[in-house]
Amino acid sequence: MSSILDDQLRFMALKQYGLIESIKTPDISEEDLALILKNTENENIEQLATEQLQHLNSQAIQNNLNLYHKFYNLNGMAAHRARIKSVNELKNRYKKASSDEKVKILDILYNAN
């Protein structure tokens, strides 16, 4: 119940600030973008939010690919945990990835073991 109210309050705040301005804010979260997509029927806003969500997903994928490669040749528990964390994050982001990103993710997933 409280999460529904939280979502409604967050959406009201985003709407008051302006949905387009909110979407263009560099530090908007993926959760806020998903909330905007869920609660709007305006095609322009949906398209902007979708593009921004894809951009954030691509950034996260690239960051995790870089993290994995950074720790690939290192030994030790910390390096192992960093690789596992990046692999798990890549698995979670796979379904929203572009086709090029999917190829890179699959390459890491097949070579991770």
Number of C-alpha atoms within 10 A of each C-alpha: 5 7 8 9 10 11 16 14 12 15 20 13 13 19 15 10 11 12 21 16 11 20 23 13 11 10 9 14 15 15 11 18 23 14 17 24 19 11 13 14 10 9 10 11 16 21 12 17 24 17 14 20 22 16 13 17 18 17 12 16 25 16 14 21 20 13 17 22 14 13 17 14 9 12 9 8 9 11 17 15 12 17 22 14 15 22 20 14 15 26 15 12 17 19 10 14 19 12 11 8 18 18 13 16 22 14 11 17 14 8 8 12 5
